[in-house]
Amino acid sequence: MRETTVENGKVRGIPCGWPSITAYYGIPYAAPPVGNLRWKAPQPAADWEGVRDCARASAKCWQLGVGKGSFYEKEFYPCEEEMSEDCLYLNVWTPAQSPEERLPVLFWIHGGAFMTGYGHSAHFDGEHFARQGVILVTINYRLNIFGWMVHPELDAESPEGVSGNYGLLDQIAALQWVRRNIAAFGGDPENITIAGQSAGAACVQSLICSPLARGLYAKAILQSGGGPSPFPDMDFPLLKEAEAQTDLAALGVSSLAEARALSGEELLERWKKTMPGPAILHTPVVDGYVLTERISQCCRNGHTPAMPCMIGYTAQEGLAFAKDRRQLEEMIPQTLPRRGAEYLSLCPQDGPEFDAYRASMATEFLQGAAEAWAELRERQGKGDTYVYCLERQLPGDGKGAFHAADLWYVFRTLMRAWRPWEAEDYMLAYACNTYWANFAKTGAPNGDRKPEIPHWEPYTAEHPVTLRLDAAIRLEQRPEPERVACWKKERTE
């Protein structure tokens, strides 16, 4: 099925390496958010005449690079990509030969600290999901100052009287577009799984907590960023708190009109100079409209839909949120208002032990969040939750199971990496891609695909098991350090 018709016109895709699979790149799901549409909710895409050629991906949102010569540049972003504010496009990989097939859909939200990333990265290729009978959709959305800017002048422009969260509104608009149009690609609009990694997982969690996204999806997968606010900067501020810190003067302008008159490239450069200070918000915000309460409160209060979920993390996430004990003591009371003192009592003072703690900090946070999410959902009767941890030590540089390492295995795109993969890596990628595809199909990661893969059971209070993704895959009850237990208590009590 090389051509099909969506609500705005006809589109033509291109064959993948597996010729029966078709990829459609750069389909607009909303109007370009430029000019007066900068910092406004996404508007409908325009119709087009004839057949739109979808052989090439769109530009990504204006963003900072991950750093020349950096680890993540080599790992995931070895080449330059076009950037533009005109970035609200999505990509579809489908094996369907007719619109009547009604295949399951995996809707992927990329990560990048809410500031970088794009949906057409080489490691997000959808061919292997399509081979398993799952349609993959990846999206671009607004990032950094383009996606999260808040200001009272923007509140006054909005029918809802709020600002910010443009990146989340983009994701919701893309999800609505998929619901309306995925049948044209042979997809089932009633069987959509939302999934993401890192900030993408935090966005998935936000959609789970947002009243605006209810009914748009059937299942959720959260990789290294899900659960009840796993990281300190993911229990997002209230709108008025964020606006109180916003300072247009940091951008060298005195009004919103002046800021809108800047080119996207110039605005990005000026925003870059404000970092890492709080003058311009670069995360979602609790605005009372897209998000009506903080993520941790929403999860604890059970204001989330009942559905199957998968959630997990890597063994060496490596992210650190405090450079020393003093900074930790400033951060933790805000992050854990009820158990902050208890948590700090379990943390070492500055020195080699603190350095070791910093290295394990993110993994501990994410383990606590994943297990807390599973326990909360079981207690609230929300459905099965499957928990995993990627333990595989990736070959080539001794970096271990680093933050985002699971992407190579989930998308089964090992051949696009520089690493000297071993036989165990290819088998693990087969297993991960199969678990994720099965979950997208049925809400459970197990199936009858041959060769068989180990059975994965949901995490419960009686049987608190995590699937260890390694050369040998197995279910295990992971050790629970005292800090992890403390973190879980804060999020579940």
MIGU-124328 format. One line per 3 residues: number of its first residue (from 1); their letters; for each residue y, z, x of C-alpha. Coordinates in steps of 0.02 Angstrom, whole numbers, padded with zeros to 5 digits. Layout:
NUM> A> Y:Z:X  ... $
This chain:
1> MRE> 00000:00000:00000  00142:-00065:00108  00274:-00072:-00029 $
4> TTV> 00314:00043:-00173  00460:00084:-00287  00555:00248:-00290 $
7> ENG> 00700:00300:-00400  00832:00213:-00293  00739:00051:-00258 $
10> KVR> 00593:-00028:-00167  00534:00032:00004  00423:-00052:00134 $
13> GIP> 00322:00049:00259  00226:00005:00416  00041:00023:00459 $
16> CGW> -00014:00166:00570  -00147:00161:00706  -00272:00183:00565 $
19> PSI> -00221:00025:00470  -00256:00090:00294  -00123:00225:00321 $
22> TAY> 00059:00180:00291  00210:00270:00361  00381:00260:00277 $
25> YGI> 00523:00320:00389  00703:00357:00344  00701:00363:00154 $
28> PYA> 00865:00439:00091  00840:00586:-00026  01027:00626:-00043 $
31> APP> 01195:00546:-00010  01267:00558:00167  01354:00730:00176 $
34> VGN> 01509:00660:00262  01696:00664:00229  01734:00772:00078 $
37> LRW> 01546:00802:00056  01540:00900:00218  01495:01080:00169 $
40> KAP> 01451:01035:-00009  01285:01037:-00100  01186:00875:-00076 $
43> QPA> 01225:00736:-00197  01106:00600:-00264  01067:00454:-00150 $
46> ADW> 01137:00284:-00196  01028:00142:-00261  00997:-00011:-00153 $
49> EGV> 00959:-00193:-00185  00804:-00281:-00123  00672:-00195:-00017 $
52> RDC> 00724:-00057:00104  00638:-00074:00273  00568:00097:00319 $
55> ARA> 00503:00055:00492  00622:00169:00587  00671:00351:00571 $
58> SAK> 00849:00403:00530  00968:00495:00644  00946:00682:00662 $
61> CWQ> 01083:00805:00617  01215:00835:00752  01145:00972:00863 $
64> LGV> 01142:01047:01036  00999:00999:01149  00866:01122:01201 $
67> GKG> 00928:01110:01381  00905:00977:01513  00748:01010:01613 $
70> SFY> 00700:01155:01500  00523:01200:01450  00547:01144:01269 $
73> EKE> 00629:00980:01318  00477:00934:01422  00357:00998:01289 $
76> FYP> 00428:00922:01129  00590:00824:01158  00572:00715:01313 $
79> CEE> 00685:00575:01247  00858:00564:01169  00876:00533:00981 $
82> EMS> 01023:00465:00882  01129:00600:00797  01239:00589:00643 $
85> EDC> 01300:00688:00494  01217:00551:00392  01048:00635:00414 $
88> LYL> 00974:00676:00243  00817:00571:00253  00630:00601:00242 $
91> NVW> 00470:00520:00306  00305:00493:00217  00130:00458:00284 $
94> TPA> 00006:00408:00149  -00174:00343:00146  -00160:00296:-00038 $
97> QSP> -00196:00116:-00087  -00122:00136:-00260  -00001:00255:-00350 $
100> EER> -00143:00320:-00460  -00233:00419:-00325  -00137:00585:-00345 $
103> LPV> -00170:00653:-00171  -00113:00825:-00111  00054:00834:-00021 $
106> LFW> 00107:00935:00132  00297:00955:00137  00348:01001:00315 $
109> IHG> 00510:01091:00366  00544:01086:00553  00601:01236:00655 $
112> GAF> 00734:01255:00789  00826:01421:00761  00923:01341:00615 $
115> MTG> 01018:01245:00748  00906:01106:00817  00757:00997:00772 $
118> YGH> 00713:00849:00662  00571:00790:00553  00519:00636:00651 $
121> SAH> 00476:00721:00816  00324:00640:00895  00217:00795:00872 $
124> FDG> 00244:00791:00682  00153:00626:00657  00059:00626:00491 $
127> EHF> -00084:00506:00528  -00218:00639:00550  -00171:00726:00388 $
130> ARQ> -00176:00558:00300  -00350:00526:00372  -00403:00685:00283 $
133> GVI> -00331:00627:00118  -00167:00726:00127  00006:00647:00115 $
136> LVT> 00129:00718:00242  00316:00724:00207  00437:00779:00342 $
139> INY> 00624:00800:00317  00789:00815:00406  00916:00941:00342 $
142> RLN> 01087:01003:00395  01090:01124:00543  01208:01240:00638 $
145> IFG> 01389:01228:00581  01347:01082:00465  01211:01177:00374 $
148> WMV> 01268:01358:00364  01459:01367:00367  01536:01498:00251 $
151> HPE> 01718:01522:00204  01820:01582:00053  01898:01408:00037 $
154> LDA> 01723:01337:00017  01685:01470:-00114  01835:01411:-00213 $
157> ESP> 01772:01230:-00210  01597:01275:-00269  01551:01280:-00455 $
160> EGV> 01446:01433:-00413  01586:01516:-00314  01482:01527:-00154 $
163> SGN> 01467:01441:00014  01338:01418:00150  01152:01380:00133 $
166> YGL> 01181:01192:00136  01024:01172:00241  00921:01262:00109 $
169> LDQ> 01003:01161:-00029  00954:01004:00067  00774:01064:00074 $
172> IAA> 00774:01100:-00112  00848:00928:-00148  00714:00847:-00039 $
175> LQW> 00578:00946:-00128  00648:00892:-00297  00651:00712:-00236 $
178> VRR> 00469:00725:-00184  00422:00797:-00353  00505:00650:-00439 $
181> NIA> 00444:00513:-00322  00284:00560:-00230  00174:00481:-00364 $
184> AFG> 00241:00312:-00303  00152:00349:-00137  -00009:00404:-00223 $
187> GDP> 00036:00589:-00217  00015:00729:-00343  00182:00814:-00385 $
190> ENI> 00086:00965:-00450  -00003:00993:-00284  00134:01013:-00154 $
193> TIA> 00116:01136:-00009  00277:01187:00077  00252:01223:00262 $
196> GQS> 00356:01257:00417  00360:01337:00588  00484:01463:00664 $
199> AGA> 00651:01436:00576  00556:01313:00467  00440:01454:00415 $
202> ACV> 00592:01563:00379  00656:01422:00269  00488:01416:00180 $
205> QSL> 00502:01603:00153  00678:01578:00087  00617:01446:-00036 $
208> ICS> 00481:01566:-00092  00618:01694:-00125  00743:01572:-00203 $
211> PLA> 00752:01555:-00392  00812:01376:-00367  00645:01322:-00292 $
214> RGL> 00529:01398:-00422  00402:01277:-00492  00430:01146:-00356 $
217> YAK> 00275:01188:-00252  00100:01259:-00272  00060:01338:-00102 $
220> AIL> 00143:01390:00061  00105:01392:00248  00214:01496:00365 $
223> QSG> 00193:01477:00553  00279:01598:00675  00423:01647:00562 $
226> GGP> 00358:01699:00391  00333:01861:00299  00458:01996:00254 $
229> SPF> 00595:01964:00384  00492:01959:00545  00643:01941:00659 $
232> PDM> 00807:02039:00660  00912:01884:00624  00803:01832:00477 $
235> DFP> 00857:01970:00358  01008:01864:00323  01182:01937:00296 $
238> LLK> 01270:01949:00129  01396:01811:00098  01546:01927:00103 $
241> EAE> 01484:02006:00265  01470:01834:00345  01639:01777:00279 $
244> AQT> 01722:01932:00350  01669:01874:00524  01710:01689:00500 $
247> DLA> 01858:01633:00603  01917:01453:00587  02032:01483:00735 $
250> ALG> 01877:01486:00844  01862:01301:00802  02043:01269:00845 $
253> VSS> 02093:01237:00664  02187:01335:00532  02115:01262:00372 $
256> LAE> 01960:01186:00299  02049:01018:00283  02080:01016:00471 $
259> ARA> 01898:01059:00503  01840:00918:00389  01955:00796:00478 $
262> LSG> 01860:00823:00642  01722:00701:00685  01546:00769:00683 $
265> EEL> 01535:00757:00871  01700:00849:00897  01654:00984:00771 $
268> LER> 01489:01012:00861  01577:01030:01029  01700:01155:00958 $
271> WKK> 01563:01253:00873  01466:01257:01037  01609:01352:01117 $
274> TMP> 01599:01489:00985  01418:01528:01029  01338:01653:01037 $
277> GPA> 01473:01752:00946  01480:01784:00758  01637:01682:00722 $
280> ILH> 01537:01543:00635  01375:01585:00546  01221:01485:00597 $
283> TPV> 01088:01554:00479  01061:01561:00291  01156:01692:00193 $
286> VDG> 01119:01799:00039  01244:01716:-00077  01183:01773:-00249 $
289> YVL> 01140:01594:-00294  01015:01515:-00174  00960:01687:-00115 $
292> TER> 00991:01832:-00232  00927:01970:-00117  00876:01995:00063 $
295> ISQ> 00707:01923:00111  00630:02092:00151  00686:02163:-00017 $
298> CCR> 00624:02012:-00112  00452:02026:-00033  00441:02213:-00055 $
301> NGH> 00500:02203:-00236  00372:02068:-00278  00501:01940:-00331 $
304> TPA> 00393:01798:-00267  00274:01678:-00356  00086:01701:-00363 $
307> MPC> 00000:01567:-00257  -00113:01548:-00105  -00028:01570:00065 $
310> MIG> -00070:01545:00248  00029:01638:00381  00009:01660:00568 $
313> YTA> 00080:01672:00742  00037:01639:00924  -00025:01765:01051 $
316> QEG> 00122:01742:01170  00271:01703:01058  00385:01753:01202 $
319> LAF> 00549:01767:01106  00654:01919:01149  00791:01992:01040 $
322> AKD> 00854:02129:01156  00891:02112:01340  00886:02299:01374 $
325> RRQ> 00858:02469:01294  01041:02487:01245  01041:02325:01147 $
328> LEE> 00876:02372:01066  00951:02537:01008  01095:02442:00928 $
331> MIP> 00980:02317:00842  00835:02420:00775  00927:02539:00656 $
334> QTL> 00997:02387:00564  00829:02299:00564  00724:02451:00517 $
337> PRR> 00845:02565:00425  00710:02687:00369  00597:02691:00521 $
340> GAE> 00715:02642:00661  00706:02809:00751  00517:02810:00742 $
343> YLS> 00507:02633:00809  00625:02670:00954  00522:02822:01001 $
346> LCP> 00377:02703:01032  00477:02586:01144  00491:02609:01333 $
349> QDG> 00651:02639:01431  00723:02506:01546  00610:02453:01687 $
352> PEF> 00447:02357:01709  00373:02431:01548  00524:02372:01448 $
355> DAY> 00507:02198:01524  00326:02194:01466  00381:02252:01293 $
358> RAS> 00511:02113:01285  00375:01985:01321  00268:02050:01178 $
361> MAT> 00411:02089:01058  00405:01931:00951  00216:01929:00940 $
364> EFL> 00217:02111:00880  00354:02074:00753  00260:01924:00686 $
367> QGA> 00092:02013:00679  00175:02154:00582  00261:02031:00464 $
370> AEA> 00104:01927:00434  -00004:02078:00395  00132:02159:00290 $
373> WAE> 00149:01997:00190  -00038:01992:00160  -00045:02175:00108 $
376> LRE> 00105:02161:-00007  00037:02006:-00092  -00133:02085:-00119 $
379> RQG> -00054:02243:-00190  00058:02138:-00305  -00083:02023:-00362 $
382> KGD> 00001:01868:-00291  -00156:01778:-00229  -00255:01755:-00069 $
385> TYV> -00169:01761:00101  -00252:01687:00255  -00192:01754:00423 $
388> YCL> -00218:01671:00592  -00170:01696:00775  -00172:01555:00902 $
391> ERQ> -00250:01629:01059  -00292:01469:01152  -00213:01466:01325 $
394> LPG> -00143:01290:01336  -00192:01202:01497  -00068:01139:01624 $
397> DGK> 00062:01271:01664  00002:01447:01627  00124:01471:01481 $
400> GAF> -00016:01530:01368  -00009:01521:01178  00181:01504:01174 $
403> HAA> 00298:01493:01024  00264:01324:00938  00103:01290:01036 $
406> DLW> 00009:01283:00870  00102:01123:00821  -00002:01015:00940 $
409> YVF> -00162:01078:00857  -00106:01079:00676  -00044:00899:00681 $
412> RTL> -00183:00848:00800  -00060:00753:00909  -00127:00807:01080 $
415> MRA> -00118:00631:01149  00072:00636:01132  00087:00782:01251 $
418> WRP> 00092:00784:01442  -00041:00920:01454  -00214:00894:01534 $
421> WEA> -00308:00939:01376  -00489:00994:01385  -00633:00966:01265 $
424> EDY> -00603:01135:01185  -00425:01085:01140  -00483:00929:01048 $
427> MLA> -00610:01030:00949  -00479:01162:00908  -00358:01027:00850 $
430> YAC> -00494:00955:00739  -00524:01128:00664  -00339:01170:00638 $
433> NTY> -00298:01003:00558  -00450:01022:00445  -00407:01201:00393 $
436> WAN> -00228:01150:00352  -00283:00993:00259  -00412:01090:00158 $
439> FAK> -00281:01219:00112  -00162:01082:00054  -00301:01011:-00054 $
442> TGA> -00371:01168:-00135  -00275:01324:-00083  -00419:01380:00030 $
445> PNG> -00442:01324:00212  -00630:01305:00199  -00719:01145:00149 $
448> DRK> -00871:01039:00182  -00800:00934:00324  -00925:00898:00461 $
451> PEI> -00944:00959:00595  -00931:01127:00512  -00794:01248:00561 $
454> PHW> -00805:01438:00548  -00776:01511:00375  -00603:01589:00353 $
457> EPY> -00587:01736:00236  -00424:01802:00162  -00342:01957:00234 $
460> TAE> -00365:02112:00123  -00337:02298:00142  -00526:02325:00139 $
463> HPV> -00561:02180:00256  -00405:02153:00365  -00462:02000:00461 $
466> TLR> -00366:01871:00560  -00437:01703:00615  -00431:01690:00803 $
469> LDA> -00394:01509:00849  -00467:01484:01022  -00602:01388:01111 $
472> AIR> -00718:01496:01007  -00647:01520:00831  -00691:01683:00747 $
475> LEQ> -00632:01809:00619  -00581:01975:00692  -00488:02134:00651 $
478> RPE> -00347:02132:00777  -00290:02290:00866  -00136:02365:00785 $
481> PER> -00015:02439:00912  00088:02586:00851  00246:02480:00848 $
484> VAC> 00160:02351:00737  00103:02488:00618  00280:02557:00611 $
487> WKK> 00352:02384:00575  00225:02357:00435  00266:02524:00354 $
490> ERT> 00452:02481:00351  00415:02316:00262  00283:02376:00140 $
493> E> 00337:02549:00083 $
